[in-house]
Amino acid sequence: MDERRNNLLKEIVETYIKTAKPVGSKALCCQFDCSSATIRNEMANLEELGYIEKNHISSGRVPSEKGYRYYVENLMEAEKITGSDMLKLQKIFANHELKLSDAITKCMEIISDITNYTSVVLGKNSSDNALLQVNIIAISEKELVAIVCTDKGIVENKAFTIPSTININEIIKTSEIINKMLVGTPINEVSRRLELDVKPIIKKQIHQYETVYNIFYSAFNDFVNNNSNIHISGRTKLFEQPEYNDITELKRLANKLDDVKFIEKVSSKDIGDENEIKIYIGDESKFDPNVTIIRKKYHINGEEGTIAVIGPKRMDYQRIVSMLDYIDKKLDSRKEENGN
């Protein structure tokens, strides 16, 4: 890869990022002051090296995964965040009434809005909480609310309509048994212990124990799902990108964005400095072969989390990296101000 090939590949990648259209030799002649034949010859060399590939519907070329990786590691120039992007993010950090965790979430929502990519914030999840108490509040003879509280101060409630055959006192009695047996249990283990330890007890004491058991099982499952501490912004924005105009591809990716287990892969640890901004292209992402994920770890008050942007492989790498870098620096300055 000599200088001309480097410059040519850089131009192809950045043009394709902007236009989403395959790049032909004619478009590059004026840029490099070369003949069309020279450009075609150099593009053939880049294709043979695996950095670009032919688009099946055009004579133009598009970057390959190898080409994007080479661009990111060797050709992409450090870019300062634009004034308009900075202003939008700056307003969030200027609001000192916001907790840092809320500021992060709002910043990622803004990034999703202005880029039409999907953004993700993964914080500590419900497994870090232990059950403190479960309470039952009767709203009427047939309606009740189950309130689950943890030692970390998280409170969730779930409303139920109970059959007329169920005595609400039996539900209250079951909650007392749970509080006696399961307080202090990590919240993501409560459902298992409910099945193994509590169910045999209420089977002997509660008339319709199966129905009562299901009420509590549902409440704890909802708690874990609702407090996975995953915030996703712009799920559907990603589908506005031309890469996802195939309905089958769109549905497949939509299912992954709705699946907590897939989203959690965004924060998977790998070899290297976890304080750096990481870029995962296509298969590297372990999420989907047709996306790029750019992510950054953060640390707040001893807690670790991840911010990430999910977009097409034709992502505006420089812009996303500059915005995540800006957020990281603002977090550091806020932590210093707060003495954390």
Secondary structure as a PSIPRED ss2 file (coil, helix, strand):
# PSIPRED VFORMAT (PSIPRED V4.0)

   1 M C   1.000  0.000  0.000
   2 D C   1.000  0.000  0.000
   3 E H   0.000  1.000  0.000
   4 R H   0.000  1.000  0.000
   5 R H   0.000  1.000  0.000
   6 N H   0.000  1.000  0.000
   7 N H   0.000  1.000  0.000
   8 L H   0.000  1.000  0.000
   9 L H   0.000  1.000  0.000
  10 K H   0.000  1.000  0.000
  11 E H   0.000  1.000  0.000
  12 I H   0.000  1.000  0.000
  13 V H   0.000  1.000  0.000
  14 E H   0.000  1.000  0.000
  15 T H   0.000  1.000  0.000
  16 Y H   0.000  1.000  0.000
  17 I H   0.000  1.000  0.000
  18 K H   0.000  1.000  0.000
  19 T H   0.000  1.000  0.000
  20 A C   1.000  0.000  0.000
  21 K C   1.000  0.000  0.000
  22 P C   1.000  0.000  0.000
  23 V E   0.000  0.000  1.000
  24 G C   1.000  0.000  0.000
  25 S H   0.000  1.000  0.000
  26 K H   0.000  1.000  0.000
  27 A H   0.000  1.000  0.000
  28 L H   0.000  1.000  0.000
  29 C H   0.000  1.000  0.000
  30 C H   0.000  1.000  0.000
  31 Q H   0.000  1.000  0.000
  32 F H   0.000  1.000  0.000
  33 D C   1.000  0.000  0.000
  34 C C   1.000  0.000  0.000
  35 S C   1.000  0.000  0.000
  36 S H   0.000  1.000  0.000
  37 A H   0.000  1.000  0.000
  38 T H   0.000  1.000  0.000
  39 I H   0.000  1.000  0.000
  40 R H   0.000  1.000  0.000
  41 N H   0.000  1.000  0.000
  42 E H   0.000  1.000  0.000
  43 M H   0.000  1.000  0.000
  44 A H   0.000  1.000  0.000
  45 N H   0.000  1.000  0.000
  46 L H   0.000  1.000  0.000
  47 E H   0.000  1.000  0.000
  48 E H   0.000  1.000  0.000
  49 L C   1.000  0.000  0.000
  50 G C   1.000  0.000  0.000
  51 Y C   1.000  0.000  0.000
  52 I E   0.000  0.000  1.000
  53 E E   0.000  0.000  1.000
  54 K E   0.000  0.000  1.000
  55 N C   1.000  0.000  0.000
  56 H C   1.000  0.000  0.000
  57 I C   1.000  0.000  0.000
  58 S C   1.000  0.000  0.000
  59 S C   1.000  0.000  0.000
  60 G C   1.000  0.000  0.000
  61 R E   0.000  0.000  1.000
  62 V E   0.000  0.000  1.000
  63 P E   0.000  0.000  1.000
  64 S C   1.000  0.000  0.000
  65 E H   0.000  1.000  0.000
  66 K H   0.000  1.000  0.000
  67 G H   0.000  1.000  0.000
  68 Y H   0.000  1.000  0.000
  69 R H   0.000  1.000  0.000
  70 Y H   0.000  1.000  0.000
  71 Y H   0.000  1.000  0.000
  72 V H   0.000  1.000  0.000
  73 E H   0.000  1.000  0.000
  74 N H   0.000  1.000  0.000
  75 L H   0.000  1.000  0.000
  76 M C   1.000  0.000  0.000
  77 E C   1.000  0.000  0.000
  78 A C   1.000  0.000  0.000
  79 E C   1.000  0.000  0.000
  80 K C   1.000  0.000  0.000
  81 I C   1.000  0.000  0.000
  82 T C   1.000  0.000  0.000
  83 G H   0.000  1.000  0.000
  84 S H   0.000  1.000  0.000
  85 D H   0.000  1.000  0.000
  86 M H   0.000  1.000  0.000
  87 L H   0.000  1.000  0.000
  88 K H   0.000  1.000  0.000
  89 L H   0.000  1.000  0.000
  90 Q H   0.000  1.000  0.000
  91 K H   0.000  1.000  0.000
  92 I H   0.000  1.000  0.000
  93 F H   0.000  1.000  0.000
  94 A H   0.000  1.000  0.000
  95 N C   1.000  0.000  0.000
  96 H C   1.000  0.000  0.000
  97 E C   1.000  0.000  0.000
  98 L C   1.000  0.000  0.000
  99 K C   1.000  0.000  0.000
 100 L H   0.000  1.000  0.000
 101 S H   0.000  1.000  0.000
 102 D H   0.000  1.000  0.000
 103 A H   0.000  1.000  0.000
 104 I H   0.000  1.000  0.000
 105 T H   0.000  1.000  0.000
 106 K H   0.000  1.000  0.000
 107 C H   0.000  1.000  0.000
 108 M H   0.000  1.000  0.000
 109 E H   0.000  1.000  0.000
 110 I H   0.000  1.000  0.000
 111 I H   0.000  1.000  0.000
 112 S H   0.000  1.000  0.000
 113 D H   0.000  1.000  0.000
 114 I H   0.000  1.000  0.000
 115 T H   0.000  1.000  0.000
 116 N C   1.000  0.000  0.000
 117 Y C   1.000  0.000  0.000
 118 T E   0.000  0.000  1.000
 119 S E   0.000  0.000  1.000
 120 V E   0.000  0.000  1.000
 121 V E   0.000  0.000  1.000
 122 L E   0.000  0.000  1.000
 123 G C   1.000  0.000  0.000
 124 K C   1.000  0.000  0.000
 125 N C   1.000  0.000  0.000
 126 S H   0.000  1.000  0.000
 127 S H   0.000  1.000  0.000
 128 D H   0.000  1.000  0.000
 129 N C   1.000  0.000  0.000
 130 A E   0.000  0.000  1.000
 131 L E   0.000  0.000  1.000
 132 L E   0.000  0.000  1.000
 133 Q E   0.000  0.000  1.000
 134 V E   0.000  0.000  1.000
 135 N E   0.000  0.000  1.000
 136 I E   0.000  0.000  1.000
 137 I E   0.000  0.000  1.000
 138 A E   0.000  0.000  1.000
 139 I C   1.000  0.000  0.000
 140 S C   1.000  0.000  0.000
 141 E C   1.000  0.000  0.000
 142 K C   1.000  0.000  0.000
 143 E E   0.000  0.000  1.000
 144 L E   0.000  0.000  1.000
 145 V E   0.000  0.000  1.000
 146 A E   0.000  0.000  1.000
 147 I E   0.000  0.000  1.000
 148 V E   0.000  0.000  1.000
 149 C E   0.000  0.000  1.000
 150 T E   0.000  0.000  1.000
 151 D C   1.000  0.000  0.000
 152 K C   1.000  0.000  0.000
 153 G C   1.000  0.000  0.000
 154 I C   1.000  0.000  0.000
 155 V E   0.000  0.000  1.000
 156 E E   0.000  0.000  1.000
 157 N E   0.000  0.000  1.000
 158 K E   0.000  0.000  1.000
 159 A E   0.000  0.000  1.000
 160 F E   0.000  0.000  1.000
 161 T E   0.000  0.000  1.000
 162 I C   1.000  0.000  0.000
 163 P C   1.000  0.000  0.000
 164 S C   1.000  0.000  0.000
 165 T C   1.000  0.000  0.000
 166 I C   1.000  0.000  0.000
 167 N C   1.000  0.000  0.000
 168 I H   0.000  1.000  0.000
 169 N H   0.000  1.000  0.000
 170 E H   0.000  1.000  0.000
 171 I H   0.000  1.000  0.000
 172 I H   0.000  1.000  0.000
 173 K H   0.000  1.000  0.000
 174 T H   0.000  1.000  0.000
 175 S H   0.000  1.000  0.000
 176 E H   0.000  1.000  0.000
 177 I H   0.000  1.000  0.000
 178 I H   0.000  1.000  0.000
 179 N H   0.000  1.000  0.000
 180 K H   0.000  1.000  0.000
 181 M H   0.000  1.000  0.000
 182 L H   0.000  1.000  0.000
 183 V C   1.000  0.000  0.000
 184 G C   1.000  0.000  0.000
 185 T C   1.000  0.000  0.000
 186 P E   0.000  0.000  1.000
 187 I H   0.000  1.000  0.000
 188 N H   0.000  1.000  0.000
 189 E H   0.000  1.000  0.000
 190 V H   0.000  1.000  0.000
 191 S H   0.000  1.000  0.000
 192 R H   0.000  1.000  0.000
 193 R H   0.000  1.000  0.000
 194 L H   0.000  1.000  0.000
 195 E H   0.000  1.000  0.000
 196 L H   0.000  1.000  0.000
 197 D H   0.000  1.000  0.000
 198 V H   0.000  1.000  0.000
 199 K H   0.000  1.000  0.000
 200 P H   0.000  1.000  0.000
 201 I H   0.000  1.000  0.000
 202 I H   0.000  1.000  0.000
 203 K H   0.000  1.000  0.000
 204 K H   0.000  1.000  0.000
 205 Q H   0.000  1.000  0.000
 206 I C   1.000  0.000  0.000
 207 H C   1.000  0.000  0.000
 208 Q C   1.000  0.000  0.000
 209 Y H   0.000  1.000  0.000
 210 E H   0.000  1.000  0.000
 211 T H   0.000  1.000  0.000
 212 V H   0.000  1.000  0.000
 213 Y H   0.000  1.000  0.000
 214 N H   0.000  1.000  0.000
 215 I H   0.000  1.000  0.000
 216 F H   0.000  1.000  0.000
 217 Y H   0.000  1.000  0.000
 218 S H   0.000  1.000  0.000
 219 A H   0.000  1.000  0.000
 220 F H   0.000  1.000  0.000
 221 N H   0.000  1.000  0.000
 222 D H   0.000  1.000  0.000
 223 F H   0.000  1.000  0.000
 224 V H   0.000  1.000  0.000
 225 N H   0.000  1.000  0.000
 226 N H   0.000  1.000  0.000
 227 N C   1.000  0.000  0.000
 228 S C   1.000  0.000  0.000
 229 N C   1.000  0.000  0.000
 230 I E   0.000  0.000  1.000
 231 H E   0.000  0.000  1.000
 232 I E   0.000  0.000  1.000
 233 S E   0.000  0.000  1.000
 234 G C   1.000  0.000  0.000
 235 R C   1.000  0.000  0.000
 236 T C   1.000  0.000  0.000
 237 K H   0.000  1.000  0.000
 238 L H   0.000  1.000  0.000
 239 F H   0.000  1.000  0.000
 240 E H   0.000  1.000  0.000
 241 Q C   1.000  0.000  0.000
 242 P H   0.000  1.000  0.000
 243 E H   0.000  1.000  0.000
 244 Y H   0.000  1.000  0.000
 245 N C   1.000  0.000  0.000
 246 D C   1.000  0.000  0.000
 247 I H   0.000  1.000  0.000
 248 T H   0.000  1.000  0.000
 249 E H   0.000  1.000  0.000
 250 L H   0.000  1.000  0.000
 251 K H   0.000  1.000  0.000
 252 R H   0.000  1.000  0.000
 253 L H   0.000  1.000  0.000
 254 A H   0.000  1.000  0.000
 255 N H   0.000  1.000  0.000
 256 K H   0.000  1.000  0.000
 257 L H   0.000  1.000  0.000
 258 D C   1.000  0.000  0.000
 259 D C   1.000  0.000  0.000
 260 V H   0.000  1.000  0.000
 261 K H   0.000  1.000  0.000
 262 F H   0.000  1.000  0.000
 263 I H   0.000  1.000  0.000
 264 E H   0.000  1.000  0.000
 265 K H   0.000  1.000  0.000
 266 V H   0.000  1.000  0.000
 267 S H   0.000  1.000  0.000
 268 S C   1.000  0.000  0.000
 269 K C   1.000  0.000  0.000
 270 D C   1.000  0.000  0.000
 271 I C   1.000  0.000  0.000
 272 G C   1.000  0.000  0.000
 273 D C   1.000  0.000  0.000
 274 E C   1.000  0.000  0.000
 275 N C   1.000  0.000  0.000
 276 E C   1.000  0.000  0.000
 277 I C   1.000  0.000  0.000
 278 K E   0.000  0.000  1.000
 279 I E   0.000  0.000  1.000
 280 Y E   0.000  0.000  1.000
 281 I E   0.000  0.000  1.000
 282 G H   0.000  1.000  0.000
 283 D H   0.000  1.000  0.000
 284 E H   0.000  1.000  0.000
 285 S H   0.000  1.000  0.000
 286 K C   1.000  0.000  0.000
 287 F C   1.000  0.000  0.000
 288 D C   1.000  0.000  0.000
 289 P C   1.000  0.000  0.000
 290 N C   1.000  0.000  0.000
 291 V C   1.000  0.000  0.000
 292 T E   0.000  0.000  1.000
 293 I E   0.000  0.000  1.000
 294 I E   0.000  0.000  1.000
 295 R E   0.000  0.000  1.000
 296 K E   0.000  0.000  1.000
 297 K E   0.000  0.000  1.000
 298 Y E   0.000  0.000  1.000
 299 H E   0.000  0.000  1.000
 300 I E   0.000  0.000  1.000
 301 N C   1.000  0.000  0.000
 302 G C   1.000  0.000  0.000
 303 E E   0.000  0.000  1.000
 304 E E   0.000  0.000  1.000
 305 G E   0.000  0.000  1.000
 306 T E   0.000  0.000  1.000
 307 I E   0.000  0.000  1.000
 308 A E   0.000  0.000  1.000
 309 V E   0.000  0.000  1.000
 310 I E   0.000  0.000  1.000
 311 G E   0.000  0.000  1.000
 312 P C   1.000  0.000  0.000
 313 K C   1.000  0.000  0.000
 314 R C   1.000  0.000  0.000
 315 M C   1.000  0.000  0.000
 316 D C   1.000  0.000  0.000
 317 Y H   0.000  1.000  0.000
 318 Q H   0.000  1.000  0.000
 319 R H   0.000  1.000  0.000
 320 I H   0.000  1.000  0.000
 321 V H   0.000  1.000  0.000
 322 S H   0.000  1.000  0.000
 323 M H   0.000  1.000  0.000
 324 L H   0.000  1.000  0.000
 325 D H   0.000  1.000  0.000
 326 Y H   0.000  1.000  0.000
 327 I H   0.000  1.000  0.000
 328 D H   0.000  1.000  0.000
 329 K H   0.000  1.000  0.000
 330 K H   0.000  1.000  0.000
 331 L H   0.000  1.000  0.000
 332 D H   0.000  1.000  0.000
 333 S H   0.000  1.000  0.000
 334 R H   0.000  1.000  0.000
 335 K H   0.000  1.000  0.000
 336 E H   0.000  1.000  0.000
 337 E H   0.000  1.000  0.000
 338 N H   0.000  1.000  0.000
 339 G C   1.000  0.000  0.000
 340 N C   1.000  0.000  0.000
